């Protein structure tokens, strides 16, 4: 029977799991807490790059005291052999008396098999406590398993009149310091960050994560159909230390590859195929930063799970560039509707978060 204590300890496990968001792909971000006599013996989350798993780390911390304990885990323990043995084997060997699981793993290699193995070993298993929170935490992992693509977040910074850049394409900086720091926080929770060649040409970003106390290296992706971005751009200069992938349709990528950039030829107009390629690489969370043409392509393809609009209290006027290019919508019934989920203040700026309707 699920109790309030169960909810409390699972909340701790979920908080532990959140530390792995954007760092553990292609695995889910999992948290584990081991409790005995009402006290926490151990707690852990899946390590960066996905190994070792949360359960094995927590069991190692608890040692022999894990016998007769309750293990709380935010995702169903794995049953398949990978680089390490299955987590269920370690749990059974530790003689845990009860396992509380927030969410069943939809991966066909696991999907219910972990629960079955624990029950067959005589361990009491409860499933579904704080399930929705666990699913929200691993929305990227679930999206990759169920739709063969990452969870896609589009980020736009605009003015009060909906402008994202000057007529010449320049957009640094529309928003203030707090908004920009929040963008870095979003980068730190993403497996990959994507921009188009226009953003590289006009803004010359590094696309790294620069926040005190946070060490994170997301895969940086440049969509560059004809390899028009200069190899001298900032984003390519540290590619041997911080990974960069350039996706192109035509041209010779040699000058980029010499800098350590990985180049992959693909039809860049086929975003569905591009997303499949990223999913095959294990990318679960994609943060699309721009620019305007790239955002429009994602919106036209209805490839958006979350839309973040950072709105600055300023005006640029009719000459400036708007939020999107032509969407080829000729009647209101074909419009792309969103639902606002939240709004918050970041200094003088406002962050609006939207999800698609339907």
Secondary structure as UniProt FT lines:
FT   HELIX           4..18
FT   TURN            19..23
FT   TURN            25..26
FT   STRAND          31..36
FT   TURN            37..38
FT   STRAND          39..45
FT   HELIX           48..50
FT   HELIX           54..62
FT   HELIX           63..66
FT   TURN            67..68
FT   STRAND          70..73
FT   HELIX           87..93
FT   TURN            94..95
FT   STRAND          98..101
FT   TURN            108..112
FT   HELIX           113..120
FT   TURN            121..122
FT   STRAND          124..127
FT   TURN            129..130
FT   HELIX           131..137
FT   HELIX           139..147
FT   STRAND          151..159
FT   TURN            160..161
FT   STRAND          163..165
FT   TURN            167..168
FT   TURN            172..173
FT   HELIX           177..188
FT   STRAND          192..196
FT   HELIX           197..203
FT   TURN            212..213
FT   STRAND          219..223
FT   TURN            225..226
FT   TURN            231..232
FT   HELIX           234..237
FT   TURN            238..241
FT   STRAND          244..248
FT   HELIX           254..257
FT   TURN            258..260
FT   STRAND          262..265
FT   TURN            268..269
FT   HELIX           271..280
FT   TURN            281..282
FT   STRAND          285..290
FT   HELIX           292..300
FT   TURN            301..302
FT   STRAND          306..312
FT   TURN            318..319
FT   STRAND          321..322
FT   HELIX           332..334
FT   STRAND          338..346
FT   TURN            347..348
FT   STRAND          349..356
//
